[in-house]
Amino acid sequence: MLTFGQSILIAIISSGIASIVVGGFFTYFVSKKLDRRQRIMEVRKKIYSDVHEELAGFFDNATNDARQKASTALLVLYRQIQLWASADVIKQFNKFWDVFDRKNEKTQQEINHEYTNLIIAMRKDLVGEDISREEVRRYGKIS
């Protein structure tokens, strides 16, 4: 039979080993989840940057060739947005596209409003902070 001291010593050693094992599993799963999140954010960053660049093709200072290329590229990027973007960005992209698609029925102010909301939503998804509407500038008008 074990003495009281030996029982305490065995309990301490076994709890230490159990703590190491549990801590190791916890660290593994947390780091795996963080790594997955980081990879998703890298994909989103690329898509959002590409969307922002292609939107430049719809401003009135873009050439017809740039507008055509942007239109094709934006449709491809939208399919990627549906898979990778946050729910808020998907909703905002849909709102922007609906307003832009019916631009003859919408005012420039409405188009600008949804464009600004899209840029804010993408930025918030990537960096987790809001920027004011005034900080999102357009050089030209979307047409």
C-alpha positions as CSV (number, residue, x, y, z in Angstrom):
1,M,0.0,0.0,0.0
2,L,1.2,3.5,-0.8
3,T,1.9,6.0,1.8
4,F,0.2,9.3,1.9
5,G,3.2,11.1,0.5
6,Q,3.6,8.6,-2.3
7,S,-0.1,9.0,-3.2
8,I,0.3,12.8,-3.3
9,L,3.5,12.5,-5.5
10,I,1.7,10.2,-8.0
11,A,-1.3,12.5,-8.1
12,I,0.9,15.5,-8.8
13,I,2.9,13.7,-11.5
14,S,-0.2,12.3,-13.3
15,S,-2.0,15.7,-13.2
16,G,1.1,17.3,-14.6
17,I,1.2,14.8,-17.5
18,A,-2.5,15.2,-18.0
19,S,-2.2,19.0,-18.1
20,I,0.6,18.7,-20.7
21,V,-1.5,16.4,-22.9
22,V,-4.6,18.6,-22.6
23,G,-2.6,21.7,-23.2
24,G,-1.0,20.2,-26.2
25,F,-4.3,19.3,-27.7
26,F,-5.8,22.7,-27.0
27,T,-2.8,24.5,-28.5
28,Y,-3.0,22.3,-31.6
29,F,-6.7,22.9,-32.3
30,V,-6.5,26.6,-31.6
31,S,-3.4,27.1,-33.8
32,K,-5.1,25.0,-36.5
33,K,-8.2,27.2,-36.4
34,L,-6.1,30.4,-36.4
35,D,-4.1,29.1,-39.4
36,R,-7.4,28.4,-41.3
37,R,-8.7,31.8,-40.5
38,Q,-5.5,33.4,-41.7
39,R,-5.6,31.5,-45.0
40,I,-9.2,32.6,-45.5
41,M,-8.4,36.2,-44.8
42,E,-5.5,36.1,-47.3
43,V,-8.0,34.8,-50.0
44,R,-10.5,37.5,-49.1
45,K,-7.8,40.2,-49.2
46,K,-6.9,39.2,-52.7
47,I,-10.5,39.0,-53.9
48,Y,-11.4,42.4,-52.3
49,S,-8.4,44.1,-53.8
50,D,-9.2,42.7,-57.2
51,V,-12.9,43.8,-56.9
52,H,-11.8,47.3,-55.9
53,E,-9.4,47.5,-58.9
54,E,-12.1,46.3,-61.3
55,L,-14.6,48.7,-60.0
56,A,-12.3,51.5,-61.4
57,G,-13.4,50.3,-64.8
58,F,-16.9,51.6,-64.2
59,F,-15.9,55.2,-63.5
60,D,-16.6,57.8,-66.2
61,N,-12.9,58.3,-66.7
62,A,-12.3,54.7,-67.8
63,T,-12.0,53.7,-71.5
64,N,-14.6,51.4,-73.1
65,D,-12.1,48.6,-73.3
66,A,-11.4,48.9,-69.6
67,R,-15.1,48.9,-68.8
68,Q,-15.6,45.7,-70.8
69,K,-12.7,44.0,-69.1
70,A,-13.9,45.2,-65.7
71,S,-17.4,43.9,-66.4
72,T,-16.2,40.4,-67.3
73,A,-13.7,40.3,-64.4
74,L,-16.2,41.5,-61.9
75,L,-18.6,38.6,-62.7
76,V,-15.8,36.1,-62.1
77,L,-14.8,37.8,-58.9
78,Y,-18.5,37.8,-57.7
79,R,-18.5,34.0,-58.0
80,Q,-15.5,34.0,-55.7
81,I,-17.1,36.5,-53.3
82,Q,-20.1,34.2,-53.0
83,L,-17.7,31.4,-51.7
84,W,-15.1,33.4,-49.7
85,A,-16.6,36.7,-48.5
86,S,-18.3,37.4,-45.2
87,A,-22.1,37.5,-45.2
88,D,-22.1,41.3,-44.8
89,V,-19.8,41.8,-47.9
90,I,-22.0,39.4,-50.0
91,K,-25.1,41.3,-49.0
92,Q,-23.5,44.7,-49.7
93,F,-22.1,43.5,-53.1
94,N,-25.6,42.4,-54.0
95,K,-27.0,45.8,-53.1
96,F,-24.3,47.6,-55.0
97,W,-24.8,45.4,-58.1
98,D,-28.6,45.8,-58.0
99,V,-28.3,49.6,-57.8
100,F,-25.5,49.7,-60.4
101,D,-27.4,47.3,-62.8
102,R,-30.4,49.6,-62.7
103,K,-28.3,52.8,-62.9
104,N,-30.8,54.4,-65.3
105,E,-33.4,54.3,-62.6
106,K,-31.0,55.3,-59.8
107,T,-29.4,58.6,-59.0
108,Q,-25.6,59.0,-58.9
109,Q,-26.0,59.6,-55.2
110,E,-27.6,56.2,-54.7
111,I,-24.9,54.4,-56.7
112,N,-22.2,56.3,-54.7
113,H,-23.9,55.3,-51.5
114,E,-23.9,51.6,-52.2
115,Y,-20.3,51.7,-53.6
116,T,-19.1,53.4,-50.4
117,N,-21.0,50.8,-48.3
118,L,-19.3,48.0,-50.2
119,I,-15.8,49.5,-49.7
120,I,-16.5,49.9,-45.9
121,A,-17.9,46.4,-45.6
122,M,-14.8,44.9,-47.3
123,R,-12.4,46.9,-45.1
124,K,-14.3,46.0,-42.0
125,D,-14.1,42.3,-42.8
126,L,-10.4,42.5,-43.4
127,V,-9.2,44.8,-40.7
128,G,-12.1,44.7,-38.3
129,E,-12.6,48.5,-38.0
130,D,-14.9,51.0,-39.5
131,I,-13.9,54.0,-41.6
132,S,-16.2,56.9,-42.1
133,R,-18.1,57.5,-45.3
134,E,-16.0,60.6,-45.9
135,E,-12.8,58.6,-45.9
136,V,-14.0,56.6,-49.0
137,R,-13.4,58.8,-52.0
138,R,-14.3,58.4,-55.6
139,Y,-12.5,60.1,-58.3
140,G,-15.0,60.5,-61.0
141,K,-18.5,59.1,-61.1
142,I,-19.6,55.5,-61.6
143,S,-21.4,55.2,-64.9
